[in-house]
Amino acid sequence: VQLQAYGGGLVQAGGSLRLSCAASGRTFNNYAMGWFRQAPGKEREFVAAITWTGSTTYCAHSVKGRFTISRENAKATMFLQMNSLKPEDTAVYYCAAVFTRNWNSYYYRPDDYNNWGQGTQVTVSS
């Protein structure tokens, strides 16, 4: 499955952005998905994950209560709604997908995923 992330940009602290990840090439079903981010000089960091049915989500502690992950399988698209953004949220955000037969599985390690989008830059100014 090919992934394309978009929706990043420059926003002031306290603002909001909505990232999207469009999938193509194969059926969107049976792919658990996630968002990761990487700031300059830092390792890729888990942000949020969602099961392929969308029934279960999991967010990193650093974004819990501010970010919401969701998906629309009919449109083969995943979203990350980011509210109350902070300068420390500045990073390149990547979407990722992995095939699974388990309807209730989500993954939070980068090595669990084998399909990645190209990344979209999010910059939060103070």
C-alpha positions in Angstrom: 0.0 0.0 0.0 1.3 3.5 -0.9 0.8 6.3 1.6 0.8 10.0 1.2 0.7 12.3 4.2 -0.4 15.9 3.9 -1.9 18.8 5.8 1.2 20.0 7.7 2.1 23.7 7.9 3.1 26.6 10.2 0.8 27.3 13.1 1.1 29.4 16.3 1.2 27.7 19.7 -2.3 26.8 20.8 -3.5 26.4 17.3 -4.7 23.3 15.4 -3.9 21.3 12.3 -5.4 18.3 10.7 -3.1 15.8 9.0 -4.4 13.3 6.5 -2.9 10.1 5.1 -4.2 8.8 1.9 -3.7 5.2 1.0 -3.7 3.7 -2.5 -2.7 0.5 -4.2 -4.4 -2.1 -2.1 -7.5 -2.3 0.0 -7.3 -0.1 3.1 -9.0 -2.8 5.2 -6.8 -5.0 7.3 -4.1 -2.3 7.7 -3.4 -1.1 11.2 -2.1 2.4 11.0 -0.1 4.9 13.0 1.4 8.3 13.1 5.0 9.0 14.0 7.1 12.2 14.1 10.7 13.0 13.9 12.3 16.3 15.1 15.8 17.4 13.9 18.5 15.4 15.7 16.0 13.1 17.4 14.8 9.6 16.8 11.4 8.8 15.2 8.8 9.0 17.9 5.4 7.3 18.2 2.4 9.6 18.2 -0.8 7.6 17.7 -2.1 4.3 16.4 -5.4 2.9 15.3 -6.7 -0.6 14.5 -7.9 -1.4 11.0 -11.5 -1.3 12.1 -11.0 2.0 13.8 -12.5 0.5 17.0 -9.4 1.1 19.1 -6.9 3.9 19.3 -3.8 4.6 21.3 -1.9 7.8 21.8 1.4 8.7 23.2 1.3 10.3 26.7 2.8 13.5 25.3 -0.2 14.1 23.0 -3.0 12.4 24.8 -6.0 14.8 25.2 -4.7 17.1 22.4 -4.4 14.8 19.4 -7.0 12.4 18.0 -6.4 9.7 15.4 -9.2 8.5 13.2 -9.8 6.8 9.8 -12.4 6.5 7.1 -11.9 3.2 5.5 -14.4 3.9 2.7 -12.2 6.9 1.7 -8.9 5.0 2.4 -7.8 7.9 4.6 -6.5 8.3 8.1 -6.4 11.5 10.1 -4.6 13.2 12.9 -6.4 16.1 14.5 -3.9 18.1 16.5 -5.2 20.7 18.9 -3.5 22.9 21.5 -0.2 22.6 19.6 3.0 23.3 21.3 6.5 24.3 20.0 7.7 20.8 21.0 5.3 19.3 18.6 7.4 20.7 15.7 8.6 17.7 13.6 8.1 15.9 10.3 5.0 13.7 10.7 4.9 10.3 9.1 2.0 7.9 8.6 2.6 4.2 8.5 0.6 1.0 7.8 1.0 -2.7 8.4 -1.2 -5.6 7.3 -2.9 -7.5 10.1 -5.6 -10.1 10.3 -6.3 -9.1 13.9 -9.2 -6.6 14.0 -8.1 -5.3 17.4 -4.4 -4.9 16.9 -2.5 -1.6 17.0 1.2 -1.0 16.9 3.5 1.6 18.4 7.0 0.6 17.4 8.4 1.9 14.1 9.7 -1.6 13.3 6.2 -3.0 13.4 5.4 -1.1 10.2 6.5 -1.8 6.7 4.7 0.9 4.8 5.5 4.6 5.2 4.4 7.8 3.8 6.9 10.6 2.8 6.2 12.9 5.8 4.7 16.3 6.2 6.3 19.2 8.1 4.5 20.6 11.1 6.0 23.8 12.7 4.6 25.3 15.8 5.8 28.8 16.6 5.9 30.2 20.2 
